[in-house]
Amino acid sequence: AVVSTQSTGETVFAMLVEITERAMAHTRSPQVLVVGGVGCNLRLQEMLAQMADQRGASLCATDDRYCIDNGAMIAHTGNLMFEKGMHTSIEESAVTQRFRTDEVHIAWRS
């Protein structure tokens, strides 16, 4: 079967919107901030805006200057963790590609 790129993209964006909506419900957040390379995509921004509107939430979509790389956000998160005393040695660190973000303990918010 041949799958068009457009329908594949729509499916991926629908999945991202669903995951974002679950995260908003889990954290009781009234806001969505879309960043990173994929955050430049106007169709994704449109879909997220529609979902946010249905939830009575707001969407903040940054412009292209801030949608290039998530490195700064990763560094900021690391700094928040460090300030709360969360330290991981190189020997204890690992990369988990299928890490579930809904299973993360966010110590700097408690």
C-alpha positions in Angstrom: 0.0 0.0 0.0 1.2 3.5 -0.8 0.8 6.1 1.9 1.0 9.7 1.0 3.4 12.0 2.8 0.6 14.4 3.7 -1.5 11.8 5.4 1.6 10.5 7.3 2.4 14.0 8.4 -1.2 14.6 9.5 -1.2 11.3 11.5 2.1 12.2 13.2 0.8 15.6 14.1 -2.5 14.1 15.4 -0.4 11.9 17.7 1.6 14.9 18.9 -1.5 16.8 19.6 -3.0 13.8 21.5 0.1 13.4 23.6 0.2 17.1 24.3 -3.5 17.1 25.4 -2.7 14.2 27.8 0.2 16.1 29.2 -1.9 19.1 29.8 -4.5 17.1 31.6 -1.9 15.3 33.7 -0.2 18.6 34.7 -3.4 20.6 34.7 -1.7 23.1 32.5 -3.7 25.9 30.8 -1.0 26.6 28.3 0.9 24.9 25.5 4.3 26.1 24.3 5.4 24.6 21.0 9.2 24.9 20.3 11.9 22.9 18.5 12.3 22.3 14.8 8.9 20.8 14.3 7.4 23.7 16.1 8.0 25.8 13.0 5.3 23.8 11.1 2.2 26.0 10.7 -0.1 23.0 10.3 1.0 21.5 13.7 0.6 25.0 15.3 -3.0 25.1 13.8 -3.9 21.7 15.2 -2.4 22.5 18.6 -4.3 25.8 18.6 -7.6 24.0 17.9 -7.0 21.5 20.7 -6.0 24.3 23.1 -9.1 26.3 22.2 -11.3 23.3 22.9 -9.7 22.9 26.3 -10.0 26.7 27.1 -6.2 26.8 27.1 -3.8 29.0 25.2 -1.1 28.2 22.7 2.3 30.0 22.6 4.1 29.3 19.3 7.5 30.8 19.0 8.9 32.1 15.8 11.7 30.5 13.7 14.5 32.1 15.9 13.5 29.8 18.8 12.4 26.7 16.8 15.7 25.4 15.7 17.2 23.3 18.5 16.1 22.1 21.9 19.6 22.2 23.4 18.9 25.3 25.5 15.7 23.8 26.9 17.6 20.6 27.7 20.3 22.6 29.4 17.8 24.6 31.4 16.1 21.4 32.6 19.4 20.0 33.6 20.2 23.2 35.6 16.8 23.0 37.4 17.6 19.4 38.3 21.1 20.3 39.5 19.7 23.1 41.7 17.3 20.6 43.3 20.2 18.3 44.2 19.5 15.8 41.4 22.9 14.5 40.3 23.8 11.6 38.0 27.3 10.4 37.5 28.4 9.5 34.0 28.6 5.8 35.0 25.0 5.9 36.1 23.7 7.8 33.1 22.0 6.1 30.1 19.9 6.9 27.1 16.5 5.4 26.9 14.9 6.0 23.4 11.5 4.8 24.5 11.4 6.8 27.8 7.9 7.7 28.7 7.7 11.4 29.7 4.6 10.7 31.8 6.7 8.5 34.1 9.2 11.3 34.9 9.3 12.6 38.5 9.6 16.3 38.3 11.4 17.1 41.5 11.9 20.8 40.9 8.1 21.3 41.0 7.5 19.7 44.3 
